[in-house]
Amino acid sequence: MKKVRHIKNKKIKDELYRLRVRKLNDEDILEIRNRFDELGKEGKPTLISYEGLSGSPFKQKKPKKHTSILKDLRRVFPEDQYDVKLIIGIREQVQMMTSLYIQYLHMGGYKQADDYLQKLEDHDVLDQYKYNEYLNLVEDIFGDDYYLFIYENLKKDPDGYLLKLLNYLGVKKIPEYDDYPTNKSYGVLQARLARRLNYFFKTKQNPEGKFEPKKTKRFGLLWPRTFLQNKISYKIHYKRYTLPEEMQRQLQERYKEDNIKLSERENVSLPSNYLY
């Protein structure tokens, strides 16, 4: 996107981590602001794209609240100096929790889905996916100039929906880009095997594991994900993983009232699966 300056995450890895995880003093805020300014470009909007700015659902300890992250972002970009526009992506919560759990297994976790979601509950994370409440926070801190990006609407109309987002960024047409599949999520078999095998490997999600994943020149990191997330594994058996039905029902009930309020917002085209 020639009209937008996208700062690659690897260049601001430390700054993003501090925003996502740390309690920041005024000196920290100034350092982060200066780094973003340094990498920006005169006359172009700066784009920072990082899912971690909405929270840390994979932290072993209680993570920094999304409210604190929003407030720190406002401190980094004060209203009198910056014109900030937020892009907020949402996905229906049952599907979101399914995706989070599978990602947890990708990262070396070994617990069952109910245990992982219980950890999110204990860390006060689950209620952070009440999107209407989150938008209320955004409006209190940043105002109402933001773009609500709904995952299901993108899947339904990729080019049309992408163009709307780009128009919001000030880009008039979709530039050329590579459209290729990235990592495929574990299916039922892969998830089952991952839980068993991950138990033995030492990772951030399993610090008590016995074996360190081994790095090799040819295959990269050797650990369960290397063998489970590949074409051979998926050819042997692949069935899409879903959370247990009772767990899905409980999640639907948890978010139902907030989703109804979200659907009543002006200019929000909420898919029917949010309302059950």
BAFI-3210 file (N, C-alpha, C; in Angstrom, 3 decimals, decimal comma, padded with zeros to 6 digits):
// residues 276
n [1|2|3|4|5|6|7|8|9|10|11|12|13|14|15|16|17|18|19|20|21|22|23|24|25|26|27|28|29|30|31|32|33|34|35|36|37|38|39|40|41|42|43|44|45|46|47|48|49|50|51|52|53|54|55|56|57|58|59|60|61|62|63|64|65|66|67|68|69|70|71|72|73|74|75|76|77|78|79|80|81|82|83|84|85|86|87|88|89|90|91|92|93|94|95|96|97|98|99|100|101|102|103|104|105|106|107|108|109|110|111|112|113|114|115|116|117|118|119|120|121|122|123|124|125|126|127|128|129|130|131|132|133|134|135|136|137|138|139|140|141|142|143|144|145|146|147|148|149|150|151|152|153|154|155|156|157|158|159|160|161|162|163|164|165|166|167|168|169|170|171|172|173|174|175|176|177|178|179|180|181|182|183|184|185|186|187|188|189|190|191|192|193|194|195|196|197|198|199|200|201|202|203|204|205|206|207|208|209|210|211|212|213|214|215|216|217|218|219|220|221|222|223|224|225|226|227|228|229|230|231|232|233|234|235|236|237|238|239|240|241|242|243|244|245|246|247|248|249|250|251|252|253|254|255|256|257|258|259|260|261|262|263|264|265|266|267|268|269|270|271|272|273|274|275|276]
n.u [000,850|001,012|000,313|000,277|002,156|003,310|004,422|006,536|006,123|008,383|010,210|009,335|009,096|009,804|008,529|005,823|005,500|005,885|003,707|001,649|002,071|003,441|003,420|003,405|005,493|005,815|008,206|008,636|006,455|007,129|009,467|008,427|006,685|008,519|009,931|007,982|007,457|009,924|010,060|007,975|006,664|006,949|004,060|002,543|000,027|000,542|000,565|-000,059|-000,216|-001,366|-002,401|-002,068|-002,567|-005,076|-005,049|-003,786|-004,282|-002,784|-001,032|000,698|000,412|-001,830|-002,993|-002,263|-004,907|-007,317|-008,381|-006,364|-004,400|-005,579|-005,710|-002,984|-002,204|-003,502|-002,046|000,440|-000,204|-001,295|-004,306|-004,097|-001,905|-001,920|-003,822|-005,712|-006,891|-008,699|-008,646|-010,704|-010,944|-013,302|-014,624|-017,064|-017,844|-017,762|-016,427|-014,127|-013,064|-012,624|-010,624|-008,630|-008,071|-007,057|-004,819|-003,425|-002,728|-001,094|001,028|002,190|000,684|-001,076|-003,415|-006,919|-009,764|-011,706|-010,207|-008,380|-010,106|-011,120|-008,890|-008,739|-011,052|-010,441|-008,451|-009,804|-010,329|-012,263|-014,567|-013,590|-014,134|-016,597|-017,926|-019,456|-019,250|-016,517|-016,306|-017,585|-015,645|-013,581|-014,763|-014,994|-012,318|-011,007|-012,886|-015,392|-014,407|-013,624|-012,929|-014,929|-014,172|-015,421|-014,984|-016,448|-017,878|-015,863|-015,036|-017,306|-017,496|-014,792|-013,242|-014,915|-015,334|-012,745|-012,026|-013,615|-012,398|-009,838|-010,522|-011,212|-008,691|-007,717|-006,962|-007,672|-008,088|-007,752|-004,543|-002,098|-001,589|-000,270|-002,105|-002,332|-002,540|-001,970|-000,701|-002,433|-005,064|-005,063|-006,840|-009,336|-007,947|-005,254|-005,328|-005,871|-003,578|-001,650|-002,166|-001,323|001,380|002,560|002,754|005,198|007,096|009,061|007,796|006,549|003,910|003,967|005,925|007,000|007,709|009,697|011,488|013,462|012,449|014,082|016,373|016,951|018,857|017,672|014,913|014,051|012,515|012,180|009,512|006,263|004,451|005,777|005,402|002,684|001,343|001,295|001,153|001,115|000,181|-002,415|-003,471|-003,615|-005,619|-008,225|-010,444|-012,486|-011,878|-014,007|-015,346|-016,652|-020,211|-021,764|-020,081|-019,964|-022,618|-022,716|-020,922|-022,258|-024,515|-023,255|-022,378|-024,579|-026,425|-024,790|-024,047|-026,500|-026,921|-024,775|-025,590|-027,564|-026,355|-025,741|-024,973|-023,709|-023,327|-024,184|-023,482|-025,801|-025,024|-023,978|-026,092|-027,460]
n.v [-001,183|001,853|004,351|004,227|003,912|001,073|-000,239|-002,818|-005,586|-006,833|-004,823|-003,321|-004,948|-005,066|-002,763|-003,318|-005,555|-004,462|-002,704|-004,556|-006,144|-004,937|-002,736|000,641|003,467|007,092|007,598|005,237|005,354|007,598|006,667|004,594|006,049|007,728|005,822|004,808|007,185|007,603|005,537|006,084|007,916|011,033|012,712|010,464|008,201|006,180|002,723|000,335|-002,979|-005,411|-008,118|-008,545|-006,176|-006,222|-007,856|-010,658|-013,756|-016,055|-015,942|-017,233|-016,245|-013,875|-011,682|-008,361|-006,052|-005,398|-002,861|-001,347|-001,529|-000,084|002,445|002,966|003,074|005,401|007,159|006,950|007,987|010,878|012,834|015,505|015,561|013,527|012,034|009,503|006,447|003,592|000,139|-002,464|-005,799|-008,446|-011,681|-014,254|-015,489|-018,240|-019,468|-017,952|-018,710|-021,383|-021,156|-019,891|-021,913|-023,959|-022,627|-022,414|-025,116|-025,367|-023,862|-025,414|-026,209|-028,530|-029,099|-029,976|-028,555|-027,438|-026,960|-025,061|-022,927|-022,446|-021,391|-018,962|-017,852|-017,649|-015,741|-013,495|-013,064|-013,966|-012,291|-010,139|-010,499|-009,574|-007,785|-005,467|-004,114|-003,666|-001,899|000,277|001,034|001,754|003,972|005,702|006,254|006,829|007,984|007,963|007,375|004,827|001,631|-001,115|-004,339|-007,197|-010,547|-012,701|-011,387|-010,620|-013,135|-013,842|-011,968|-011,367|-009,543|-007,261|-006,521|-006,152|-003,981|-001,947|-001,665|-000,814|001,598|003,024|003,344|005,138|004,241|003,729|001,547|-002,062|-003,186|-005,183|-008,436|-011,348|-014,289|-016,835|-019,974|-020,023|-021,289|-024,260|-025,063|-027,354|-030,421|-032,726|-035,163|-034,276|-032,432|-034,106|-035,753|-033,770|-032,822|-035,011|-035,395|-032,871|-032,670|-033,649|-031,866|-028,980|-025,837|-022,422|-022,702|-025,027|-025,169|-027,123|-029,290|-032,118|-032,285|-030,234|-028,484|-029,256|-027,532|-027,569|-027,393|-028,175|-028,782|-026,868|-026,075|-028,944|-030,527|-031,544|-029,990|-029,703|-032,120|-032,584|-030,459|-030,521|-031,443|-034,219|-035,221|-034,134|-035,403|-038,027|-037,988|-035,725|-033,808|-031,138|-029,399|-028,935|-027,266|-028,959|-029,592|-028,726|-026,877|-025,001|-024,113|-022,882|-020,782|-019,353|-018,484|-016,855|-014,652|-013,711|-011,580|-009,286|-009,405|-008,972|-006,283|-005,265|-005,800|-003,950|-001,567|001,332|001,059|-001,415|-004,454|-007,289|-010,715|-013,514|-015,682|-014,710|-014,234|-016,526]
n.w [000,000|-001,166|-000,223|002,460|005,426|006,595|009,532|010,071|012,269|013,371|013,614|015,684|017,831|020,597|021,580|021,079|022,675|025,243|025,385|025,335|027,598|029,817|032,720|032,274|032,683|032,483|031,141|029,730|027,970|026,432|025,164|023,559|021,924|020,576|019,116|017,345|015,942|014,769|012,894|011,256|008,371|006,836|005,838|005,309|006,454|009,359|009,801|012,225|012,962|014,978|016,744|019,434|020,748|021,688|023,856|025,884|025,571|026,000|028,059|030,902|033,444|035,062|032,635|031,293|031,341|028,756|028,871|030,107|028,132|026,026|027,237|027,557|024,887|024,156|025,698|024,453|021,972|022,167|022,082|021,276|019,653|017,762|015,150|015,599|014,372|014,957|014,083|014,584|015,010|015,009|015,895|015,868|019,099|019,955|017,846|017,987|020,517|019,986|018,061|019,596|021,433|019,795|018,836|021,205|021,560|019,312|020,218|022,096|024,288|026,482|027,782|028,236|026,463|028,213|030,497|029,572|028,889|031,415|032,644|031,270|032,243|034,995|034,818|034,176|031,460|029,631|029,631|028,313|025,710|025,203|022,927|022,483|024,921|024,829|022,668|023,800|025,663|023,902|022,653|024,820|025,339|022,893|021,238|018,580|016,047|014,485|012,897|012,544|012,080|010,802|010,978|009,779|007,782|006,080|005,094|003,702|001,623|000,315|-001,423|-001,701|000,980|001,874|000,306|001,403|003,905|003,106|001,887|004,151|005,194|003,447|000,999|-002,357|-004,060|-004,296|-003,852|-005,707|-004,427|-002,772|-002,657|-000,726|001,049|004,568|007,665|008,436|010,638|013,457|013,180|014,496|015,068|015,057|017,160|019,329|019,378|019,738|022,344|023,841|023,075|023,451|026,159|026,951|026,083|026,625|026,777|026,521|027,168|028,535|030,822|032,464|030,994|029,824|027,666|025,571|022,661|019,606|017,537|014,055|011,000|008,616|009,069|010,813|013,878|015,828|017,036|018,352|016,718|014,287|012,964|013,105|011,945|009,014|005,482|005,143|007,579|007,552|005,332|006,167|008,107|008,501|010,198|010,967|013,972|016,751|019,615|022,547|022,583|024,821|025,986|023,933|024,013|026,543|026,171|024,165|025,595|027,444|025,958|024,661|025,391|025,251|022,563|021,321|021,963|020,560|017,945|017,652|017,264|015,291|011,843|012,091|010,751|011,728|011,566|011,566|013,162|015,504|017,094|017,583]
ca.u [000,000|001,977|-000,113|000,280|003,426|003,086|005,617|006,578|006,163|009,720|010,955|008,815|008,770|009,916|007,499|004,537|005,486|005,701|002,314|000,756|002,326|004,048|002,899|004,294|005,594|005,855|009,426|008,363|005,527|007,876|010,359|007,618|006,221|009,649|010,271|006,976|007,685|011,167|009,819|006,927|007,129|006,271|003,042|001,811|-000,500|001,288|-000,271|000,491|-001,173|-000,884|-003,541|-001,787|-003,040|-006,383|-004,886|-002,839|-004,988|-001,904|-000,127|000,558|-000,086|-002,926|-002,445|-002,652|-006,277|-007,448|-008,614|-005,059|-003,710|-006,187|-005,289|-001,576|-002,160|-003,883|-000,902|001,470|-000,698|-002,250|-005,273|-003,698|-000,748|-002,101|-005,157|-005,670|-008,066|-008,529|-009,288|-011,021|-011,435|-014,032|-015,072|-018,068|-017,054|-017,517|-015,362|-012,918|-012,516|-012,103|-009,362|-007,659|-007,663|-006,186|-003,543|-002,772|-002,103|000,006|002,124|002,756|-000,196|-001,507|-004,641|-008,192|-010,364|-012,368|-009,169|-007,836|-011,098|-011,205|-007,776|-009,158|-012,040|-009,726|-007,643|-010,728|-010,140|-013,433|-015,464|-012,996|-014,659|-017,900|-017,473|-020,162|-018,606|-015,193|-016,493|-017,878|-014,343|-012,894|-015,385|-014,648|-010,885|-010,564|-013,961|-016,135|-013,831|-012,926|-013,497|-015,238|-013,859|-016,101|-014,312|-017,367|-018,232|-014,715|-015,078|-018,461|-017,236|-013,402|-012,794|-015,764|-015,124|-011,376|-012,009|-014,170|-011,362|-008,790|-011,058|-011,093|-007,285|-007,346|-006,504|-008,861|-008,313|-006,985|-003,277|-001,758|-001,065|-000,229|-003,206|-001,927|-002,896|-000,925|-000,781|-003,750|-005,288|-005,224|-008,145|-009,638|-006,846|-004,051|-005,509|-005,751|-002,168|-000,893|-002,325|-000,509|002,808|003,024|002,999|006,600|008,005|009,147|007,428|005,950|002,620|004,242|007,298|007,456|008,019|011,009|012,384|013,516|012,359|015,411|016,493|017,752|019,002|016,793|013,492|013,732|012,256|011,600|008,620|005,039|003,829|006,484|004,869|001,224|000,807|001,836|000,241|001,011|-000,710|-003,786|-003,934|-003,944|-006,949|-008,536|-011,813|-012,397|-012,067|-015,009|-015,471|-017,801|-021,481|-022,186|-019,203|-020,438|-023,875|-022,398|-020,310|-023,320|-025,311|-022,429|-022,196|-025,817|-026,973|-023,889|-024,127|-027,754|-026,653|-023,874|-026,364|-028,434|-025,558|-025,904|-023,937|-023,083|-024,007|-023,721|-024,000|-026,807|-024,483|-023,696|-027,346|-027,928]
ca.v [000,000|002,935|005,559|003,951|003,428|-000,054|-000,590|-004,263|-005,891|-007,200|-003,602|-002,729|-006,107|-004,713|-001,768|-004,004|-006,418|-003,625|-002,246|-005,694|-006,877|-004,201|-001,506|001,622|004,804|008,140|007,442|004,136|005,859|008,488|005,840|003,901|007,071|008,155|004,738|004,815|008,387|007,391|004,607|006,623|008,665|012,316|012,800|009,209|007,591|005,030|001,575|-000,658|-004,076|-006,388|-008,637|-008,481|-004,929|-006,465|-008,679|-011,786|-014,947|-017,209|-015,732|-018,181|-015,470|-012,972|-010,707|-006,958|-005,912|-004,654|-001,453|-000,730|-001,411|001,045|003,687|003,188|003,513|006,816|007,900|006,991|008,853|011,815|013,381|016,813|015,424|012,483|011,668|008,046|005,692|002,194|-000,947|-003,461|-007,025|-009,363|-012,969|-014,848|-015,909|-019,687|-019,710|-017,314|-019,542|-022,579|-020,763|-019,648|-023,194|-024,644|-021,918|-022,829|-026,403|-025,075|-023,255|-026,386|-026,545|-029,935|-029,252|-030,076|-027,253|-026,868|-026,460|-023,826|-021,867|-022,130|-020,481|-017,646|-017,361|-017,278|-014,554|-012,408|-012,822|-014,301|-011,148|-009,159|-010,761|-008,920|-006,777|-004,194|-003,462|-003,218|-000,692|001,375|001,470|002,437|005,278|006,540|006,597|007,321|008,549|007,011|007,227|003,551|000,726|-002,441|-005,332|-008,423|-011,659|-013,477|-010,584|-010,712|-014,450|-013,865|-011,112|-010,950|-008,344|-006,120|-006,107|-005,647|-002,657|-001,010|-001,415|-000,013|002,951|003,659|003,690|006,141|003,560|003,698|000,258|-003,173|-003,389|-006,576|-009,132|-012,803|-014,963|-018,232|-020,471|-020,047|-022,496|-024,854|-025,407|-028,764|-031,050|-033,518|-036,092|-033,519|-031,856|-035,194|-036,139|-032,638|-032,807|-036,087|-035,203|-031,598|-032,852|-034,011|-030,850|-027,752|-024,639|-021,406|-023,222|-026,193|-024,972|-028,297|-030,381|-032,744|-032,177|-028,969|-028,638|-029,209|-026,759|-028,186|-026,543|-028,615|-028,777|-025,854|-026,588|-030,287|-030,758|-032,109|-029,185|-029,950|-033,318|-032,593|-029,401|-030,627|-032,041|-035,669|-035,409|-033,810|-036,406|-039,241|-037,773|-034,345|-033,418|-029,864|-029,475|-028,056|-027,401|-029,773|-028,884|-028,049|-025,717|-024,016|-023,543|-021,984|-019,574|-018,608|-017,823|-015,835|-013,463|-013,424|-010,250|-008,264|-009,448|-008,318|-004,840|-004,968|-005,830|-002,772|-000,383|001,856|000,714|-002,699|-005,553|-008,443|-011,987|-014,149|-016,661|-014,035|-014,097|-017,888]
ca.w [000,000|-001,316|000,472|003,900|005,966|007,505|010,296|010,300|013,704|013,841|013,901|016,923|018,660|022,009|021,904|021,102|023,868|026,428|025,383|025,591|028,838|030,925|033,302|031,665|033,270|031,469|030,348|028,799|026,963|025,543|024,357|022,562|020,980|019,744|018,193|016,292|015,124|014,018|011,794|010,401|007,204|006,704|004,800|005,147|007,682|009,860|010,160|013,148|012,969|015,964|017,502|020,864|021,341|022,313|025,048|025,862|026,056|026,168|029,187|032,011|034,583|034,720|031,681|031,326|030,868|027,499|029,212|030,352|026,847|025,328|027,890|027,236|023,493|024,149|026,239|023,410|020,896|022,769|021,132|020,757|018,775|016,756|014,680|015,693|013,933|015,340|013,346|015,607|014,393|015,890|015,355|016,768|020,254|020,000|016,876|018,519|021,581|019,331|017,438|020,665|022,017|018,834|018,832|022,455|021,267|018,386|020,971|023,019|025,405|026,499|028,565|027,539|026,168|029,391|031,404|029,002|029,046|032,833|032,916|030,774|033,210|036,221|034,528|033,774|030,030|028,823|029,483|027,411|024,378|025,045|021,975|022,668|026,060|024,385|021,854|024,737|026,177|022,805|022,457|025,968|025,333|021,587|020,433|017,747|014,709|014,384|011,903|013,087|011,049|011,211|010,290|008,941|006,614|005,177|004,444|002,806|000,462|000,562|-002,140|-001,362|002,363|001,948|-000,299|002,386|004,898|002,482|001,735|005,461|005,357|002,464|-000,214|-003,212|-004,701|-003,724|-004,563|-005,960|-003,258|-002,881|-001,969|-000,554|002,378|005,594|008,488|008,624|012,041|013,804|013,189|015,690|015,331|015,384|018,497|020,303|019,462|020,277|023,804|024,427|022,803|024,015|027,595|027,185|025,557|027,405|026,028|027,388|027,623|029,379|031,319|033,212|030,068|030,023|026,515|024,836|021,204|019,007|016,302|013,005|009,815|007,532|009,396|011,806|015,218|015,865|018,166|017,780|015,666|013,033|012,316|013,102|011,097|007,664|004,514|005,358|008,726|007,174|004,369|006,919|008,681|008,891|010,477|011,663|015,420|017,369|021,065|022,950|022,401|026,047|026,128|022,951|024,510|027,651|025,606|023,493|026,627|028,086|025,116|023,942|025,697|024,723|021,104|020,929|022,023|019,452|016,696|017,630|016,948|013,944|010,860|012,387|010,058|012,479|011,046|012,413|014,098|016,769|017,853|017,874]
c.u [000,890|001,590|-000,131|001,644|003,135|004,394|005,578|006,802|007,556|010,559|010,516|008,408|008,775|008,810|006,119|004,417|005,215|004,271|001,362|000,864|002,668|003,180|003,880|004,286|005,725|007,088|009,267|007,492|006,260|008,816|009,589|007,143|007,339|010,032|009,270|007,176|008,900|010,941|008,697|007,519|006,280|005,264|002,256|001,224|000,353|000,309|000,507|-000,567|-000,666|-002,046|-003,336|-002,238|-004,452|-006,264|-003,975|-003,494|-004,097|-000,904|-000,394|-000,003|-001,187|-002,414|-002,919|-004,045|-006,332|-007,724|-007,295|-004,281|-004,259|-005,737|-003,826|-001,397|-002,529|-002,761|000,223|001,074|-001,736|-003,076|-004,826|-002,502|-000,970|-003,579|-005,199|-006,995|-007,807|-009,261|-009,472|-011,636|-012,146|-014,402|-016,041|-017,362|-016,811|-016,381|-014,042|-012,270|-011,966|-010,734|-008,276|-007,156|-006,725|-004,825|-002,729|-002,076|-000,937|001,249|002,700|001,910|-000,677|-002,830|-005,870|-008,807|-011,009|-011,362|-008,580|-008,823|-011,291|-010,064|-008,111|-010,176|-011,355|-008,912|-008,481|-010,598|-011,434|-014,359|-014,876|-013,433|-016,135|-017,646|-018,179|-019,556|-017,234|-015,311|-016,856|-016,586|-013,582|-013,446|-015,074|-013,223|-010,459|-011,646|-014,536|-015,606|-012,969|-013,620|-013,694|-015,150|-014,416|-015,616|-015,236|-017,768|-017,097|-014,747|-016,204|-018,186|-015,824|-013,003|-013,601|-015,496|-013,716|-011,293|-012,565|-013,133|-010,272|-009,254|-010,969|-009,655|-006,839|-006,815|-007,724|-009,127|-007,413|-005,686|-003,040|-001,188|-001,101|-001,354|-002,873|-002,276|-001,710|-001,127|-002,221|-003,891|-005,381|-006,674|-008,305|-008,463|-005,592|-004,141|-005,321|-004,286|-001,325|-000,981|-001,406|000,987|003,352|003,381|004,480|007,587|007,914|008,884|006,874|004,605|002,769|005,676|007,857|007,790|009,453|011,990|012,299|013,311|013,733|015,385|017,403|017,813|017,969|015,312|013,099|013,546|011,594|010,817|007,287|004,434|004,475|005,842|003,344|000,635|001,496|000,881|000,048|000,042|-002,162|-004,349|-004,330|-005,343|-007,137|-010,043|-011,742|-012,699|-013,146|-014,999|-016,660|-019,100|-021,918|-021,345|-019,619|-021,701|-023,610|-021,780|-021,359|-024,172|-024,533|-022,424|-023,487|-026,312|-026,096|-023,937|-025,412|-027,567|-025,734|-024,644|-027,249|-027,678|-025,777|-024,704|-023,162|-023,914|-023,520|-024,314|-024,908|-026,209|-024,056|-024,919|-028,013|-029,393]
c.v [001,238|004,199|005,408|003,428|002,342|-000,388|-002,084|-004,563|-006,228|-005,974|-002,947|-003,829|-005,757|-003,751|-002,412|-004,894|-005,588|-003,098|-003,362|-006,232|-005,983|-003,061|-000,395|002,954|005,831|008,032|006,325|004,612|006,736|007,698|005,139|004,883|007,492|007,087|004,685|006,006|008,216|006,528|005,054|007,394|009,908|012,270|011,533|008,756|006,382|003,932|000,633|-001,754|-005,197|-006,843|-008,521|-007,198|-005,067|-007,359|-009,868|-013,052|-016,171|-017,028|-016,752|-017,492|-014,524|-011,852|-009,284|-006,811|-005,092|-003,176|-000,720|-000,551|-000,230|002,375|004,002|003,615|004,991|007,679|008,018|007,973|009,827|012,542|014,702|016,745|014,453|012,312|010,143|007,438|004,215|001,268|-002,089|-004,681|-007,917|-010,632|-013,583|-015,645|-017,410|-020,043|-019,100|-018,189|-020,864|-022,293|-020,540|-020,969|-023,952|-023,956|-022,257|-024,182|-026,225|-024,610|-024,183|-026,727|-027,981|-030,145|-029,394|-028,683|-026,622|-026,321|-025,150|-022,676|-021,492|-021,194|-019,071|-017,021|-016,867|-015,992|-013,372|-012,060|-013,018|-013,103|-010,055|-009,390|-010,379|-007,667|-005,437|-003,411|-002,915|-001,946|000,511|001,933|002,268|003,845|006,230|007,071|007,271|008,041|007,514|006,894|005,967|002,690|-000,639|-003,469|-006,683|-009,589|-012,393|-012,708|-010,567|-012,034|-014,515|-013,090|-010,547|-009,650|-007,108|-005,602|-005,544|-004,238|-001,600|-000,659|-000,516|001,422|003,718|004,112|004,779|005,562|003,297|002,353|-000,799|-003,327|-004,870|-007,206|-010,632|-013,404|-016,446|-018,684|-020,419|-021,305|-022,975|-025,310|-026,921|-029,196|-031,875|-034,431|-035,344|-032,915|-032,920|-035,606|-035,024|-032,593|-033,848|-035,825|-033,934|-031,717|-033,073|-032,915|-029,555|-026,545|-023,618|-021,871|-024,455|-026,102|-026,159|-029,473|-030,874|-032,440|-030,799|-029,262|-028,420|-028,425|-027,485|-027,253|-026,899|-028,429|-027,661|-026,487|-027,962|-030,466|-031,189|-031,314|-029,423|-031,098|-033,297|-031,567|-029,425|-031,426|-033,538|-035,971|-035,193|-034,805|-037,699|-039,136|-036,293|-034,169|-032,163|-030,022|-028,492|-028,283|-028,301|-028,960|-028,126|-026,798|-024,614|-023,330|-022,541|-020,680|-018,718|-017,831|-016,670|-014,528|-012,987|-011,999|-009,141|-008,238|-008,808|-006,799|-004,412|-004,883|-004,606|-001,487|000,038|001,455|-000,555|-003,803|-006,863|-009,732|-012,686|-015,106|-016,034|-014,041|-015,428|-018,069]
c.w [000,000|-000,543|001,988|004,311|006,997|008,210|010,599|011,789|014,221|014,185|015,214|017,901|020,145|022,425|021,994|022,339|025,125|026,519|025,790|027,004|030,029|031,457|032,943|032,414|032,144|030,574|029,318|027,635|025,952|024,630|023,239|021,489|020,029|018,719|017,032|015,359|014,221|012,782|010,859|009,235|007,036|005,553|004,561|006,482|008,066|010,263|011,065|013,289|013,867|016,832|019,008|021,527|021,912|023,546|024,820|026,400|026,274|027,308|030,277|033,253|034,111|033,818|031,952|030,710|029,580|027,741|029,403|029,049|026,062|025,926|027,602|025,783|023,383|024,706|025,215|022,306|021,454|021,708|020,519|019,807|017,618|016,408|014,578|015,244|014,230|014,369|014,333|014,927|015,390|015,132|016,352|017,860|020,346|019,048|017,345|019,585|021,025|018,733|018,484|021,248|021,075|018,764|020,083|022,263|020,296|019,140|022,041|024,220|025,338|027,238|027,670|027,382|027,400|030,396|030,884|029,176|030,507|033,239|032,443|031,711|034,479|036,042|034,047|032,290|029,238|028,604|028,598|025,969|024,267|024,210|022,142|023,831|025,665|023,555|022,719|025,321|025,122|022,630|023,606|025,868|024,031|020,788|019,490|016,322|014,669|013,338|012,552|011,962|011,502|010,349|009,320|007,682|005,591|004,415|003,404|001,523|000,578|-000,131|-001,763|000,036|002,558|001,388|000,663|003,449|004,320|002,260|003,045|005,720|004,386|001,176|-001,091|-003,868|-004,066|-004,514|-004,837|-004,695|-003,503|-002,055|-001,870|000,870|003,329|006,437|008,662|010,068|012,238|013,639|014,463|016,050|015,775|016,792|019,580|020,490|020,074|021,795|024,454|024,271|023,449|025,492|027,885|026,774|026,361|026,515|027,013|027,928|028,508|029,908|032,085|032,302|030,204|028,894|025,873|023,348|020,570|017,700|015,314|011,806|008,745|007,841|010,358|013,166|015,137|017,160|017,573|016,632|014,307|012,256|012,195|012,150|009,726|006,779|004,738|006,496|008,328|006,158|005,077|007,505|008,982|009,023|011,336|013,153|015,856|018,878|021,391|022,934|023,644|026,290|025,151|023,463|025,629|027,158|024,896|024,492|027,263|027,285|024,446|024,157|025,111|023,192|020,582|020,927|020,887|018,135|016,547|017,346|015,495|013,085|011,207|011,733|010,661|011,917|012,069|013,432|015,426|017,684|018,120|017,546]
res [m|k|k|v|r|h|i|k|n|k|k|i|k|d|e|l|y|r|l|r|v|r|k|l|n|d|e|d|i|l|e|i|r|n|r|f|d|e|l|g|k|e|g|k|p|t|l|i|s|y|e|g|l|s|g|s|p|f|k|q|k|k|p|k|k|h|t|s|i|l|k|d|l|r|r|v|f|p|e|d|q|y|d|v|k|l|i|i|g|i|r|e|q|v|q|m|m|t|s|l|y|i|q|y|l|h|m|g|g|y|k|q|a|d|d|y|l|q|k|l|e|d|h|d|v|l|d|q|y|k|y|n|e|y|l|n|l|v|e|d|i|f|g|d|d|y|y|l|f|i|y|e|n|l|k|k|d|p|d|g|y|l|l|k|l|l|n|y|l|g|v|k|k|i|p|e|y|d|d|y|p|t|n|k|s|y|g|v|l|q|a|r|l|a|r|r|l|n|y|f|f|k|t|k|q|n|p|e|g|k|f|e|p|k|k|t|k|r|f|g|l|l|w|p|r|t|f|l|q|n|k|i|s|y|k|i|h|y|k|r|y|t|l|p|e|e|m|q|r|q|l|q|e|r|y|k|e|d|n|i|k|l|s|e|r|e|n|v|s|l|p|s|n|y|l|y]
***
